[in-house]
Amino acid sequence: MNKTFKRTLITSALPYANGPVHIGHLAGVYVPADIYARYLRLKGEEVLFIGGSDEHGVPIALKAKAEGLTPQEIVDRYHYIIKKSFEDFGITFDIYSRTSSAIHKETAAGFFRKLYDKGEFLEKTSEQYYDEEAGQFLADRYITGKCPHCGNEKAYGDQCEACGTSLSPLDLINPKSAVSGSVPVLRETKHWFLPLDKHEAWLKKWILEDHKEWKSNVYGQCKSWLDMGLQPRAVSRDLDWGVPVPIEGAAGKVLYVWFDAPVGYISNTIEYSPDDWEKWWKDPETKLIHFIGKDNIVFHCIVFPAMLKADGTYILPENVPANEFLNLEGDKISTSRNWAVWLHEYLENFPGKQDILRYVLTANAPETKDNDFTWKDFQARNNNELVAILGNFVNRAMVLTHKYFDGKIPAISELTDYDKETLAEFAHVKEEVENYLTVFRFRDALKEAMNLARIGNKYLADTEPWKTAKNDLARTATILNISMQITANLAIVFEPFLPFTSAKIKKLINQENLKWADLGSILLLENGHVLHTPELLFEKIDDEVIQEQVQKLEDTKKTNELKENKANPQRPNVSFDDFSKLDIRTGKVLECTKVPKADKLLQFKIDDGLGGRTILSGIAAHYKPEDLTGKNVCFIANLEPRKIKGIVSQGMILSAENADGSLSVIMPEKEVKPGSEVK
């Protein structure tokens, strides 16, 4: 949409305060958000960049219980680690606050109360497990028991992590409270729901018709949800850690974290600018942009807009440029398995090298698909691009100007055709970079910025000022003037991406007063302008340094494998007769579809050689339906049928669980006839 706005409000997903931030968070959300905020500020636009810690919810309460601390002590610990990491890394939030603040609790409670008073919620009473010993209702994750599908004795009330099946606490066999270990009882409890189905019609038009320019991954995920039909979503839960539901009869209930957290954007804005915060959230001339990862698309494109629309006074997001996920050395980043590069540890191991990581994460950003970070690629991009291209050009231009003109900008005498071609080539850099940044293509924008350094390197290599200096000092003066003008342009173009490096270049050329509007000019440094002493911008990273980081990950992998073996010991021996009772067969997948309103379930129609059957499996997080259609799989044929989501499942698809929790469906190596027994 081509609407003109007076100002831009940028929000970035609130990191969950039960651990530090890692490179996946940076690549997916915070580096692109910071690039965009810096770019708009450089253009002189009015910008507000909001950040903060998400500090409520069950995982934090569980972590606190496990460590014998209060939830507040847990979030205090990680909030300050996260905040300092962002500051050290150069993420330029105008405010970085938190959802445990008093102002947030007041704002979130007030937001709920207004919608409640307007009659925007549904009120429902249902049965939920209650721990009589602890005196509290139990959230799904506070309940463990035996999975009815695979027999895992440690399944949670929302999911079995052994077979991946989505569960309800009522599905568990022999449920127990994770709080006290006692057997819970069912009690009636009342909660409030946001009727998303009521908002479905306008959401369809607003997203599917009015915002076709959104990234394909964002648009596609929204369309999928809307096509399945929206359902009411609970906005409260029984828990003692969070924002209390602000109405009578709601003792022991807090706002669900998905409702509470996005209001944090608003409360942080109020905290930053209490007198005029409404212009950022309620003025149609404000452009609202949410930077998030793909796991938050539905909340920011469907749920939060429905909340804002229900209030009736807020603007809606203009764009939600969500990224995909960044993997690490070919494996999914996992905080629980410590398979990550933590930002605070990176800053300790690579002091002063923030821009190297910013560069690598931007150049390798998961903008359209999941991407992979490897330490070898990190080393290669530093040595072959930052050192050999950007750093090399700036250093050569500086050194040669000091050598032949005492560190003063020489005057241009006469431009050759080649000089004019070079100047024309980099004159378009500003337009190209802006075109990409405007549509959130940060990877391509960075390529254009680096292309300017490549132009400079080629220009120096082709003109050879060290040779012309022997007999044509005027020609040398022209070459080095142009080279230093390119250097000044590099200080401008890299400022959104590599702010620390940009500051170094400005210091080297002794010119702090450079504006984005100057980008492309060849008159940035006047004749006779004095430069500072040359210094290297970057240094090569040796193999030993990289190997140390790789070894750290290898050690982590070994530790995880040991833990996995201990966590999943071999089960007691069974007799051959017991094993023989299992009827394991092969079958061909005729159809595979997602089960509506069940994110993790796939429905299989199997040619089993026995007339066909339907099987449900909780592997939607690991496979797309089209990946399995037509494949041969192994399944248990004589498992007692069970109704799930109103569908009778007649068996179990066999999968192997990897150490990272991902599942791999067991498939015969060769083509076999459907119904063949597995022996």
C-alpha positions as CSV (number, residue, x, y, z in Angstrom):
1,M,0.0,0.0,0.0
2,N,1.3,3.5,-1.0
3,K,-0.1,5.5,1.9
4,T,2.2,8.2,3.3
5,F,2.7,8.3,7.1
6,K,4.1,11.0,9.5
7,R,5.9,8.6,11.7
8,T,6.8,4.9,12.2
9,L,6.3,2.7,15.3
10,I,8.6,-0.3,15.2
11,T,8.0,-3.2,17.6
12,S,10.2,-6.3,18.0
13,A,9.0,-9.6,19.5
14,L,9.4,-9.6,23.3
15,P,12.1,-12.2,24.1
16,Y,10.9,-14.7,26.8
17,A,12.8,-14.1,30.0
18,N,13.6,-17.7,30.9
19,G,17.0,-17.6,29.2
20,P,19.4,-15.4,27.3
21,V,19.1,-14.4,23.6
22,H,20.9,-16.3,20.9
23,I,21.8,-15.8,17.3
24,G,18.5,-17.2,16.1
25,H,16.6,-14.4,17.9
26,L,19.0,-11.8,16.4
27,A,18.8,-13.0,12.8
28,G,15.0,-13.4,12.9
29,V,14.0,-10.3,14.7
30,Y,16.4,-7.8,16.3
31,V,19.1,-7.2,13.7
32,P,16.5,-6.5,10.9
33,A,14.4,-4.4,13.2
34,D,17.5,-2.4,14.2
35,I,18.6,-1.9,10.6
36,Y,15.2,-0.6,9.7
37,A,15.0,1.8,12.7
38,R,18.5,3.1,12.1
39,Y,17.7,3.6,8.4
40,L,14.6,5.6,9.1
41,R,16.4,7.8,11.7
42,L,19.2,8.5,9.2
43,K,16.6,9.7,6.8
44,G,15.4,12.1,9.5
45,E,12.0,10.4,10.0
46,E,10.2,10.3,13.3
47,V,10.7,6.8,14.7
48,L,10.0,4.9,17.9
49,F,11.6,1.5,18.4
50,I,10.0,-0.6,21.2
51,G,11.5,-3.6,22.9
52,G,11.0,-5.4,26.2
53,S,11.1,-8.8,28.0
54,D,8.1,-11.1,28.1
55,E,8.0,-12.2,31.8
56,H,4.8,-14.1,32.5
57,G,3.5,-17.6,31.8
58,V,3.9,-21.3,32.8
59,P,7.5,-22.0,31.6
60,I,8.9,-19.2,33.9
61,A,6.8,-20.5,36.8
62,L,8.1,-24.0,36.2
63,K,11.7,-22.9,36.0
64,A,11.3,-20.9,39.2
65,K,9.9,-24.0,41.0
66,A,12.7,-26.2,39.6
67,E,15.4,-23.8,40.9
68,G,13.7,-23.0,44.2
69,L,13.3,-19.3,43.3
70,T,10.4,-17.0,42.8
71,P,9.3,-16.2,39.2
72,Q,10.4,-12.6,39.8
73,E,13.9,-13.7,40.6
74,I,14.0,-15.7,37.4
75,V,12.9,-12.9,35.2
76,D,15.1,-10.3,37.0
77,R,18.1,-12.5,36.2
78,Y,17.4,-12.9,32.5
79,H,15.9,-9.5,31.8
80,Y,19.2,-7.8,32.8
81,I,21.3,-10.3,30.8
82,I,19.1,-9.8,27.7
83,K,18.9,-6.0,28.1
84,K,22.7,-5.7,28.4
85,S,23.3,-8.0,25.5
86,F,21.2,-5.8,23.3
87,E,22.9,-2.7,24.5
88,D,26.4,-4.1,23.9
89,F,25.3,-5.4,20.4
90,G,24.1,-1.9,19.3
91,I,20.4,-2.6,19.1
92,T,19.0,0.9,19.4
93,F,15.7,0.5,21.3
94,D,14.2,3.8,22.4
95,I,13.0,1.8,25.4
96,Y,13.6,-1.7,26.5
97,S,11.2,-2.5,29.4
98,R,9.4,-5.5,30.8
99,T,5.9,-7.0,31.4
100,S,6.4,-7.4,35.1
101,S,6.5,-3.6,35.5
102,A,3.7,-1.8,37.4
103,I,2.8,0.3,34.4
104,H,2.4,-2.8,32.2
105,K,0.2,-4.6,34.7
106,E,-2.0,-1.5,34.9
107,T,-2.1,-1.2,31.1
108,A,-2.8,-4.8,30.4
109,A,-5.5,-5.0,33.1
110,G,-7.1,-1.8,31.7
111,F,-7.1,-3.2,28.2
112,F,-8.8,-6.4,29.4
113,R,-11.3,-4.4,31.5
114,K,-12.4,-2.2,28.6
115,L,-13.0,-5.2,26.3
116,Y,-14.9,-6.9,29.2
117,D,-17.1,-3.9,29.8
118,K,-17.9,-3.7,26.1
119,G,-19.0,-7.3,26.1
120,E,-16.2,-8.5,23.8
121,F,-15.5,-11.7,25.6
122,L,-17.3,-15.0,26.0
123,E,-17.5,-16.5,29.4
124,K,-17.2,-20.3,29.7
125,T,-17.2,-22.8,32.6
126,S,-15.4,-26.1,32.1
127,E,-13.8,-28.8,34.2
128,Q,-10.1,-28.6,34.8
129,Y,-7.6,-30.5,37.0
130,Y,-7.1,-29.1,40.5
131,D,-4.3,-30.0,42.9
132,E,-6.0,-30.3,46.3
133,E,-2.7,-30.6,48.1
134,A,-1.2,-27.5,46.5
135,G,-4.6,-25.7,46.5
136,Q,-4.5,-24.6,42.9
137,F,-5.8,-25.3,39.4
138,L,-3.2,-26.9,37.1
139,A,-2.1,-25.5,33.8
140,D,-1.7,-28.2,31.1
141,R,2.1,-28.3,31.6
142,Y,1.7,-28.8,35.3
143,I,0.1,-32.2,34.6
144,T,2.0,-35.4,33.6
145,G,0.9,-38.9,33.0
146,K,1.0,-41.8,30.6
147,C,0.4,-41.0,26.9
148,P,-2.6,-43.0,25.6
149,H,-0.9,-43.3,22.1
150,C,2.7,-44.4,22.8
151,G,2.8,-45.3,26.5
152,N,5.3,-42.6,27.4
153,E,5.0,-42.3,31.2
154,K,6.1,-38.6,31.2
155,A,3.7,-37.0,28.8
156,Y,2.5,-33.5,29.5
157,G,-1.1,-32.4,29.6
158,D,-0.7,-30.5,26.3
159,Q,1.6,-32.8,24.3
160,C,3.5,-36.0,24.4
161,E,7.1,-35.1,23.5
162,A,7.9,-38.8,22.8
163,C,5.4,-39.3,19.9
164,G,4.5,-35.6,19.3
165,T,0.8,-36.1,19.7
166,S,-1.3,-33.1,20.9
167,L,-3.1,-34.0,24.1
168,S,-5.7,-32.7,26.5
169,P,-5.0,-33.2,30.2
170,L,-8.1,-35.5,30.2
171,D,-6.4,-37.8,27.7
172,L,-3.6,-38.7,30.1
173,I,-3.6,-42.1,31.9
174,N,-2.8,-41.9,35.6
175,P,-2.4,-38.1,35.6
176,K,-0.3,-36.5,38.4
177,S,0.4,-32.9,39.5
178,A,3.8,-31.7,38.6
179,V,3.5,-29.3,41.6
180,S,2.9,-31.8,44.4
181,G,3.0,-35.2,42.8
182,S,-0.5,-35.9,44.0
183,V,-3.4,-37.1,41.9
184,P,-5.5,-34.1,40.8
185,V,-9.3,-33.9,40.8
186,L,-11.6,-32.3,38.3
187,R,-13.2,-29.0,39.4
188,E,-15.2,-26.4,37.5
189,T,-13.4,-23.2,36.6
190,K,-14.5,-20.1,34.7
191,H,-12.6,-18.4,31.9
192,W,-13.0,-15.7,29.4
193,F,-12.5,-16.1,25.6
194,L,-11.8,-13.7,22.7
195,P,-14.2,-14.8,20.0
196,L,-11.9,-14.7,17.0
197,D,-14.6,-16.1,14.8
198,K,-16.5,-12.9,15.3
199,H,-13.5,-11.0,13.6
200,E,-13.0,-13.5,10.8
201,A,-14.8,-11.6,8.0
202,W,-12.9,-8.3,8.4
203,L,-9.6,-10.1,9.0
204,K,-10.0,-11.9,5.7
205,K,-10.5,-8.7,3.8
206,W,-7.8,-6.8,5.7
207,I,-5.2,-9.5,5.2
208,L,-6.1,-11.4,2.1
209,E,-7.3,-8.5,0.0
210,D,-5.7,-5.3,1.5
211,H,-2.2,-6.7,2.3
212,K,-1.2,-8.9,-0.6
213,E,2.2,-7.1,-0.4
214,W,3.1,-9.0,2.8
215,K,5.8,-11.5,2.6
216,S,4.6,-14.8,1.2
217,N,5.4,-16.8,4.3
218,V,3.3,-14.4,6.4
219,Y,0.4,-14.1,4.0
220,G,0.4,-17.9,3.5
221,Q,0.3,-18.8,7.2
222,C,-2.5,-16.3,7.8
223,K,-4.5,-17.6,4.8
224,S,-4.1,-21.2,6.1
225,W,-5.5,-20.1,9.5
226,L,-8.4,-18.1,8.1
227,D,-9.3,-20.9,5.6
228,M,-9.6,-23.4,8.5
229,G,-11.9,-21.0,10.4
230,L,-11.1,-19.1,13.6
231,Q,-12.2,-20.3,17.0
232,P,-12.6,-18.5,20.4
233,R,-9.3,-18.3,22.3
234,A,-9.0,-18.2,26.1
235,V,-7.6,-14.9,27.5
236,S,-7.3,-16.1,31.1
237,R,-5.9,-19.1,32.9
238,D,-5.6,-20.4,36.5
239,L,-2.1,-19.4,37.6
240,D,-0.5,-17.3,40.3
241,W,2.2,-15.7,38.1
242,G,1.0,-13.0,35.7
243,V,-1.4,-10.0,35.5
244,P,-4.5,-10.7,37.7
245,V,-7.8,-10.7,35.8
246,P,-9.3,-7.4,37.0
247,I,-12.9,-8.3,37.7
248,E,-14.8,-9.8,40.6
249,G,-14.9,-13.6,40.9
250,A,-11.5,-14.0,39.1
251,A,-9.3,-14.8,42.1
252,G,-6.4,-17.0,41.2
253,K,-6.7,-16.2,37.5
254,V,-4.3,-14.2,35.3
255,L,-4.3,-13.0,31.8
256,Y,-3.0,-15.6,29.4
257,V,0.5,-14.6,28.3
258,W,-0.5,-14.4,24.6
259,F,-3.0,-11.7,25.6
260,D,-0.7,-10.0,28.1
261,A,2.6,-9.9,26.1
262,P,1.6,-7.8,23.0
263,V,0.0,-5.2,25.3
264,G,3.6,-4.8,26.5
265,Y,4.3,-2.9,23.3
266,I,1.6,-0.4,24.4
267,S,2.7,-0.2,28.0
268,N,6.3,0.3,27.0
269,T,5.3,3.2,24.8
270,I,3.3,4.7,27.7
271,E,6.4,4.3,29.9
272,Y,8.6,6.0,27.4
273,S,6.3,8.8,26.4
274,P,3.4,9.1,28.9
275,D,2.1,12.4,27.6
276,D,1.8,11.7,23.9
277,W,1.9,7.9,23.6
278,E,-1.5,7.8,21.8
279,K,-0.1,9.4,18.7
280,W,2.0,6.3,18.3
281,W,-0.9,3.9,18.7
282,K,-4.1,5.8,17.7
283,D,-3.1,8.2,15.0
284,P,-3.9,6.9,11.5
285,E,-0.8,8.7,10.3
286,T,1.5,6.4,12.3
287,K,2.8,3.3,10.5
288,L,3.0,0.3,12.8
289,I,5.5,-2.4,11.9
290,H,6.0,-5.7,13.9
291,F,9.3,-7.5,13.5
292,I,8.9,-11.2,14.6
293,G,9.8,-14.8,13.9
294,K,7.6,-17.1,12.0
295,D,6.3,-18.7,15.2
296,N,4.6,-15.5,16.1
297,I,2.9,-14.7,12.8
298,V,-0.6,-15.7,13.9
299,F,-0.5,-13.7,17.1
300,H,0.6,-10.5,15.4
301,C,-1.4,-10.8,12.2
302,I,-4.7,-12.2,13.5
303,V,-5.0,-12.3,17.3
304,F,-3.4,-9.0,18.3
305,P,-5.2,-7.1,15.5
306,A,-8.5,-8.6,16.7
307,M,-7.7,-7.3,20.2
308,L,-6.9,-3.9,18.9
309,K,-10.0,-3.9,16.7
310,A,-12.2,-5.0,19.6
311,D,-11.0,-1.9,21.6
312,G,-11.8,0.2,18.6
313,T,-9.4,3.1,19.1
314,Y,-6.0,1.6,17.9
315,I,-4.3,1.5,14.5
316,L,-3.5,-1.9,13.0
317,P,-0.1,-3.0,11.7
318,E,0.9,-1.9,8.3
319,N,3.3,-4.8,7.8
320,V,4.6,-7.8,9.7
321,P,7.9,-8.8,8.0
322,A,8.4,-12.1,9.9
323,N,11.5,-14.2,9.2
324,E,11.9,-18.0,9.1
325,F,14.3,-19.8,11.6
326,L,18.0,-19.8,11.7
327,N,19.6,-23.3,12.4
328,L,23.0,-23.9,13.9
329,E,25.5,-26.2,12.2
330,G,22.7,-28.0,10.4
331,D,20.7,-28.6,13.6
332,K,17.7,-26.7,15.0
333,I,18.6,-24.2,17.7
334,S,17.4,-25.4,21.1
335,T,17.7,-23.6,24.3
336,S,16.8,-26.6,26.4
337,R,19.7,-28.6,24.8
338,N,22.1,-25.5,24.9
339,W,22.4,-25.9,21.1
340,A,22.9,-22.2,20.5
341,V,25.4,-19.3,20.2
342,W,24.4,-17.1,23.1
343,L,24.8,-13.4,22.5
344,H,26.4,-12.6,25.8
345,E,28.9,-15.4,25.3
346,Y,29.7,-14.3,21.8
347,L,30.5,-10.8,23.1
348,E,32.8,-12.3,25.7
349,N,34.6,-14.5,23.1
350,F,34.8,-11.9,20.4
351,P,35.1,-8.5,22.1
352,G,34.7,-5.6,19.8
353,K,33.5,-7.8,16.9
354,Q,29.7,-7.0,17.1
355,D,29.7,-6.0,13.5
356,I,31.1,-9.3,12.2
357,L,28.1,-11.1,13.7
358,R,25.7,-8.4,12.5
359,Y,27.1,-8.8,9.0
360,V,27.0,-12.6,8.9
361,L,23.5,-12.8,10.3
362,T,22.2,-10.2,7.8
363,A,24.0,-11.8,4.8
364,N,22.7,-15.2,5.8
365,A,19.3,-14.0,7.1
366,P,16.4,-16.5,7.0
367,E,14.2,-14.1,5.1
368,T,12.3,-16.5,2.8
369,K,13.3,-19.9,4.2
370,D,15.1,-21.5,7.1
371,N,18.9,-20.9,6.9
372,D,22.0,-22.2,8.6
373,F,24.7,-20.5,10.7
374,T,28.1,-22.3,10.7
375,W,31.3,-21.1,12.2
376,K,33.2,-21.8,9.0
377,D,30.9,-19.5,7.1
378,F,31.3,-16.9,9.8
379,Q,35.1,-17.1,9.3
380,A,34.9,-17.1,5.5
381,R,32.6,-14.0,5.4
382,N,34.9,-12.2,7.8
383,N,38.1,-13.1,6.0
384,N,36.9,-13.0,2.4
385,E,34.4,-10.1,2.6
386,L,34.9,-7.8,5.6
387,V,38.7,-8.1,5.6
388,A,39.4,-8.6,1.9
389,I,36.9,-6.3,0.4
390,L,35.6,-3.6,2.8
391,G,38.5,-3.4,5.2
392,N,41.1,-3.8,2.4
393,F,39.7,-0.9,0.3
394,V,39.4,1.6,3.1
395,N,42.9,0.8,4.4
396,R,44.5,1.0,1.0
397,A,42.8,4.3,0.2
398,M,43.8,5.8,3.6
399,V,47.4,4.5,3.4
400,L,48.0,5.7,-0.1
401,T,46.6,9.2,0.7
402,H,48.9,9.5,3.7
403,K,51.9,8.2,1.6
404,Y,51.5,10.6,-1.3
405,F,49.6,13.6,0.1
406,D,50.5,13.6,3.8
407,G,47.0,12.4,4.8
408,K,45.2,15.4,3.2
409,I,42.5,15.1,0.5
410,P,44.1,16.0,-2.8
411,A,42.3,18.0,-5.5
412,I,40.8,16.4,-8.6
413,S,42.5,17.6,-11.8
414,E,40.7,15.9,-14.7
415,L,38.2,13.0,-14.8
416,T,38.9,10.2,-17.3
417,D,36.1,8.2,-18.9
418,Y,36.9,5.4,-16.5
419,D,36.5,7.8,-13.5
420,K,33.2,8.9,-14.8
421,E,32.0,5.3,-15.3
422,T,33.0,4.4,-11.7
423,L,31.2,7.5,-10.3
424,A,28.1,6.7,-12.3
425,E,28.2,3.1,-11.1
426,F,28.1,4.0,-7.4
427,A,25.7,6.9,-7.8
428,H,22.8,4.4,-7.9
429,V,23.8,2.7,-4.6
430,K,21.5,4.9,-2.5
431,E,18.5,4.2,-4.6
432,E,19.1,0.5,-4.7
433,V,19.7,0.2,-1.0
434,E,16.6,2.2,-0.2
435,N,14.4,0.1,-2.5
436,Y,15.4,-3.0,-0.7
437,L,15.2,-1.6,2.8
438,T,11.7,-0.2,2.1
439,V,10.4,-3.7,1.4
440,F,12.4,-5.4,4.2
441,R,14.9,-7.2,2.0
442,F,17.9,-6.6,4.2
443,R,20.1,-9.3,2.7
444,D,19.9,-7.7,-0.7
445,A,20.4,-4.2,0.7
446,L,23.6,-5.4,2.4
447,K,24.8,-6.8,-0.9
448,E,24.4,-3.4,-2.5
449,A,26.3,-1.8,0.3
450,M,29.1,-4.2,-0.1
451,N,29.0,-3.7,-3.8
452,L,30.2,-0.1,-3.2
453,A,33.3,-1.5,-1.5
454,R,33.8,-3.8,-4.5
455,I,33.6,-0.9,-6.8
456,G,36.3,0.9,-4.8
457,N,38.6,-2.1,-4.8
458,K,38.3,-2.6,-8.5
459,Y,38.8,1.1,-9.1
460,L,42.1,1.1,-7.1
461,A,43.3,-2.1,-8.8
462,D,42.5,-0.8,-12.3
463,T,44.0,2.7,-11.9
464,E,47.1,1.6,-9.9
465,P,47.8,5.0,-8.1
466,W,51.1,3.6,-6.7
467,K,52.3,3.5,-10.4
468,T,50.9,6.8,-11.5
469,A,52.6,8.5,-8.5
470,K,56.0,8.0,-10.1
471,N,55.3,10.3,-13.0
472,D,51.8,11.8,-12.8
473,L,51.0,13.1,-9.4
474,A,47.9,14.9,-10.7
475,R,46.4,11.7,-11.9
476,T,47.2,10.1,-8.6
477,A,45.5,13.0,-6.8
478,T,42.3,12.4,-8.8
479,I,42.3,8.6,-8.1
480,L,42.8,9.1,-4.4
481,N,40.2,11.9,-4.1
482,I,37.6,9.6,-5.7
483,S,38.7,6.7,-3.5
484,M,38.3,8.7,-0.3
485,Q,34.9,10.0,-1.5
486,I,33.9,6.3,-1.9
487,T,35.3,5.7,1.6
488,A,33.1,8.5,3.0
489,N,30.1,7.0,1.2
490,L,30.9,3.6,2.8
491,A,30.6,5.2,6.2
492,I,27.1,6.3,5.4
493,V,25.8,3.2,3.6
494,F,27.0,0.8,6.3
495,E,25.7,2.7,9.2
496,P,22.4,0.8,9.5
497,F,24.1,-2.5,9.1
498,L,27.5,-2.1,10.7
499,P,27.2,0.9,13.1
500,F,30.5,0.3,15.0
501,T,32.4,0.0,11.7
502,S,30.7,3.1,10.3
503,A,31.8,5.0,13.4
504,K,35.4,3.8,12.9
505,I,35.4,5.0,9.3
506,K,34.0,8.4,10.2
507,K,36.8,8.7,12.9
508,L,39.5,7.7,10.4
509,I,38.4,10.2,7.8
510,N,37.8,12.8,10.5
511,Q,34.3,13.5,9.3
512,E,31.4,12.9,11.7
513,N,28.8,15.2,9.9
514,L,27.7,12.7,7.2
515,K,24.0,12.3,6.5
516,W,22.0,9.6,4.6
517,A,21.0,12.3,2.1
518,D,24.7,12.7,1.2
519,L,24.9,9.1,0.0
520,G,26.1,9.0,-3.6
521,S,27.9,12.4,-3.4
522,I,31.5,12.9,-4.5
523,L,31.9,16.1,-2.5
524,L,31.9,14.7,1.0
525,L,35.5,15.5,1.8
526,E,36.8,18.9,0.8
527,N,40.2,19.5,-0.8
528,G,42.9,19.7,2.0
529,H,40.7,17.9,4.5
530,V,43.0,16.2,7.0
531,L,42.6,12.4,7.7
532,H,43.5,10.6,10.8
533,T,46.1,7.8,11.0
534,P,45.1,4.6,9.1
535,E,43.9,1.7,11.2
536,L,42.6,-1.7,10.2
537,L,38.8,-2.1,10.4
538,F,38.9,-5.9,10.6
539,E,41.4,-8.7,11.2
540,K,41.5,-12.2,10.0
541,I,40.1,-14.9,12.2
542,D,42.3,-18.0,12.4
543,D,41.3,-21.6,12.2
544,E,42.2,-22.2,15.8
545,V,39.6,-19.6,17.0
546,I,36.9,-21.2,14.9
547,Q,37.8,-24.7,15.9
548,E,37.4,-23.7,19.6
549,Q,33.8,-22.7,18.9
550,V,33.1,-25.8,16.9
551,Q,34.6,-28.0,19.6
552,K,32.3,-26.3,22.2
553,L,29.3,-27.3,20.1
554,E,30.7,-30.9,19.7
555,D,31.0,-31.1,23.5
556,T,27.5,-29.9,23.9
557,K,26.3,-32.5,21.5
558,K,28.0,-35.3,23.4
559,T,26.6,-34.0,26.7
560,N,23.1,-34.0,25.2
561,E,23.5,-37.5,23.9
562,L,24.6,-38.7,27.4
563,K,21.5,-37.0,28.9
564,E,19.3,-38.4,26.2
565,N,20.6,-41.9,26.9
566,K,20.0,-41.4,30.7
567,A,16.6,-39.9,30.1
568,N,15.5,-42.7,27.7
569,P,17.1,-45.9,29.2
570,Q,16.3,-49.2,27.7
571,R,12.9,-50.5,28.9
572,P,12.6,-53.8,30.8
573,N,12.9,-56.9,28.7
574,V,9.6,-58.4,27.3
575,S,9.0,-61.9,26.2
576,F,8.8,-62.9,22.6
577,D,5.2,-63.8,23.1
578,D,4.5,-60.2,24.3
579,F,6.3,-58.8,21.3
580,S,4.4,-61.1,18.9
581,K,1.2,-59.5,20.0
582,L,2.1,-56.4,18.1
583,D,0.9,-56.5,14.5
584,I,3.4,-54.1,12.7
585,R,2.8,-53.7,9.0
586,T,3.7,-51.5,6.1
587,G,1.2,-49.3,4.3
588,K,1.1,-46.8,1.5
589,V,0.0,-43.2,2.3
590,L,-2.9,-42.5,-0.1
591,E,-3.8,-39.2,1.4
592,C,-2.2,-37.0,4.1
593,T,-4.0,-33.8,5.4
594,K,-3.8,-31.5,8.4
595,V,-6.5,-32.0,11.0
596,P,-8.6,-28.8,11.3
597,K,-8.1,-26.9,14.6
598,A,-5.3,-29.3,15.6
599,D,-1.9,-27.8,14.8
600,K,0.1,-30.9,15.4
601,L,-2.1,-33.6,14.0
602,L,-1.9,-35.2,10.5
603,Q,-4.6,-37.5,9.2
604,F,-3.5,-40.4,7.0
605,K,-5.5,-42.6,4.7
606,I,-3.5,-45.8,4.4
607,D,-3.6,-48.6,1.9
608,D,-2.9,-51.4,4.4
609,G,-3.6,-54.3,2.2
610,L,-6.6,-55.0,4.4
611,G,-9.2,-52.7,2.9
612,G,-7.7,-49.4,4.1
613,R,-7.8,-47.4,7.3
614,T,-7.4,-43.9,8.9
615,I,-4.6,-43.1,11.3
616,L,-3.9,-39.8,13.1
617,S,-0.4,-38.9,14.1
618,G,1.0,-35.9,16.0
619,I,3.9,-35.2,13.5
620,A,2.6,-32.0,11.8
621,A,5.5,-30.0,13.3
622,H,7.9,-32.3,11.6
623,Y,6.4,-33.1,8.2
624,K,4.2,-31.4,5.6
625,P,1.4,-33.5,4.3
626,E,2.8,-33.5,0.7
627,D,6.1,-34.9,2.1
628,L,4.4,-38.1,3.1
629,T,1.8,-38.6,0.4
630,G,2.7,-41.7,-1.7
631,K,5.3,-42.9,0.8
632,N,5.4,-46.3,2.4
633,V,5.3,-46.2,6.2
634,C,5.3,-48.7,9.1
635,F,2.4,-48.7,11.5
636,I,0.9,-50.7,14.4
637,A,-2.2,-52.4,12.9
638,N,-3.8,-53.9,16.0
639,L,-3.7,-50.9,18.3
640,E,-7.1,-50.3,19.9
641,P,-9.0,-47.7,17.9
642,R,-9.3,-44.3,19.6
643,K,-11.3,-41.2,18.7
644,I,-9.3,-38.0,18.5
645,K,-10.8,-34.7,17.5
646,G,-13.9,-36.6,16.4
647,I,-11.9,-38.9,14.1
648,V,-11.4,-42.6,14.8
649,S,-7.7,-43.4,14.5
650,Q,-7.0,-47.1,13.7
651,G,-3.4,-47.6,14.5
652,M,-0.1,-45.7,15.1
653,I,2.5,-44.5,12.6
654,L,6.0,-45.5,13.8
655,S,8.6,-42.7,14.1
656,A,12.0,-42.4,15.6
657,E,12.7,-39.5,17.9
658,N,16.0,-37.7,17.4
659,A,18.0,-36.1,20.3
660,D,16.6,-32.7,19.4
661,G,13.0,-33.9,19.7
662,S,12.4,-34.0,16.0
663,L,10.7,-37.1,14.6
664,S,11.6,-39.2,11.6
665,V,8.9,-41.5,10.2
666,I,10.1,-45.1,9.8
667,M,9.9,-46.1,6.1
668,P,10.9,-49.4,4.4
669,E,14.1,-49.0,2.4
670,K,12.7,-50.9,-0.6
671,E,9.2,-50.9,-2.2
672,V,7.0,-53.4,-0.4
673,K,3.4,-54.5,-0.8
674,P,0.9,-52.7,1.4
675,G,0.0,-54.9,4.4
676,S,3.4,-56.7,4.6
677,E,4.2,-57.7,8.1
678,V,7.3,-56.2,9.9
679,K,9.2,-59.0,11.6
